[in-house]
Amino acid sequence: MGLIKTAAKVAVASSVHGRVQRRQQQRWSAEDQAAGMQATQPGLMAQPAAPLAAAPPPAQPAPQASPSLSTADKIAQLKSLGELRDGGVLTDSEFESEKRKLLGG
């Protein structure tokens, strides 16, 4: 009976491992395709350059007002910062810096 239980556990673990591996491959290939699209289309790279200069000033007033911001306001600010990062306007380090300022840490 122990051999059957062990075989069943191995089968389940193998199945889960396979699903995780496929999901990661799909995610990585989608990221590679997105990066390839940005690299092959120079017009897309030129667009974020203009908003990049304008993006940090709106994010700076939020940390000054953070003690009086409600939780909902902070969440809205974080979502906004996330959208700017996902849009390529903010780098990951800029996003983390602004997030720390907003959260007061």
Number of C-alpha atoms within 10 A of each C-alpha: 5 7 8 9 10 11 11 12 12 12 12 12 12 12 12 12 12 12 12 12 12 12 12 12 12 12 12 12 12 12 12 12 12 11 11 11 12 13 12 10 10 10 10 12 12 10 12 15 12 10 14 14 11 11 14 17 9 8 19 13 12 20 19 13 10 17 12 11 16 10 11 9 13 19 14 12 20 18 12 13 22 18 14 19 17 13 11 16 23 22 14 13 10 14 21 15 12 21 20 12 17 23 16 11 7
